Amino acid sequence: MGMPFSRFRVLRRLLPGPLPLKELARVASMDAPATTVVVNDLEARGLVSRETAPDDRRRKLVTITDAGREVIAQAMATPDPPPPTLTALSAQQLRTLHDLLRLL
């Protein structure tokens, strides 16, 4: 699909609905300048749009477009098997790994 992971991360965070740029940065775990760069790129690709918030004309909401939803659908449909080192882990080891990663 030819996009960095950060673009997919932002698109996925927009699936539930539009977000202000500041909130999008927070939920995507990115700083505001990096989020602006990503949104600018996604907007140029036609994958997101910016609209004025109905309750505050100074605020812009970022919305995923139908094309952006299609990109996410294609990415989610692409097989991505785990690496062999993960498939060798027991169920208990996988639970422990999951718990540790959640703490990070």
C-alpha positions in Angstrom: 0.0 0.0 0.0 3.1 2.2 0.1 2.4 4.1 3.3 4.3 4.3 6.6 2.8 2.6 9.6 2.0 6.0 11.2 -0.5 6.7 8.4 -2.3 3.5 9.1 -2.3 4.2 12.8 -4.0 7.6 12.3 -6.5 6.1 9.8 -7.5 3.4 12.3 -8.0 5.9 15.1 -10.4 7.8 12.8 -12.6 4.7 12.1 -15.0 5.4 15.0 -15.6 9.0 13.9 -14.1 12.4 13.4 -11.5 13.8 15.9 -10.0 17.2 16.5 -6.3 17.2 15.6 -5.2 17.5 19.2 -7.2 14.5 20.3 -6.1 12.5 17.2 -2.5 13.2 18.2 -3.2 11.9 21.7 -5.0 8.7 20.7 -2.4 8.0 18.0 0.4 8.5 20.6 2.1 11.2 18.4 3.1 14.8 19.0 1.0 17.5 17.3 3.5 18.5 14.6 4.0 14.9 13.5 0.2 14.4 13.5 -0.2 17.5 11.3 2.4 16.1 8.8 0.6 12.8 8.7 -2.9 14.4 8.3 -1.5 16.6 5.5 -0.2 13.6 3.7 -3.4 11.6 4.2 -5.5 14.6 3.0 -3.3 14.9 -0.1 -4.0 11.2 -0.8 -7.7 11.7 -0.4 -7.9 9.4 2.7 -9.0 12.0 5.2 -10.7 15.4 5.1 -10.8 18.3 7.5 -14.1 20.0 8.4 -15.0 22.8 10.7 -16.4 21.6 14.0 -20.1 22.4 14.3 -19.8 23.6 17.9 -16.6 25.7 17.4 -15.7 27.3 14.0 -12.1 27.7 15.1 -11.6 23.9 15.5 -11.1 21.5 12.7 -12.2 17.9 12.8 -10.3 15.2 10.9 -12.5 12.6 9.2 -11.6 9.4 7.4 -13.0 9.3 3.8 -14.5 6.3 2.0 -11.1 5.8 0.3 -9.4 5.8 3.7 -11.8 3.2 4.9 -11.0 1.1 1.9 -7.3 1.3 2.5 -7.8 0.1 6.1 -10.1 -2.7 4.9 -7.4 -3.8 2.4 -4.7 -3.7 5.1 -6.8 -5.7 7.5 -7.6 -8.3 4.8 -3.9 -8.8 4.1 -2.5 -11.9 5.8 0.1 -11.1 8.3 1.3 -14.3 10.0 3.2 -14.0 13.3 7.0 -14.5 13.1 8.2 -18.0 14.0 9.5 -16.9 17.4 6.0 -16.0 18.5 4.4 -19.2 17.2 6.8 -21.2 19.3 5.6 -19.6 22.5 3.1 -21.4 24.8 -0.3 -20.0 25.6 1.0 -18.9 29.0 4.1 -17.2 27.5 1.8 -15.4 25.1 -0.4 -14.1 27.9 2.7 -13.0 29.8 4.0 -11.2 26.7 0.7 -9.5 26.2 0.6 -8.4 29.8 4.1 -7.0 29.6 3.4 -5.2 26.3 0.3 -3.6 27.8 2.4 -2.1 30.6 4.7 -0.4 28.1 
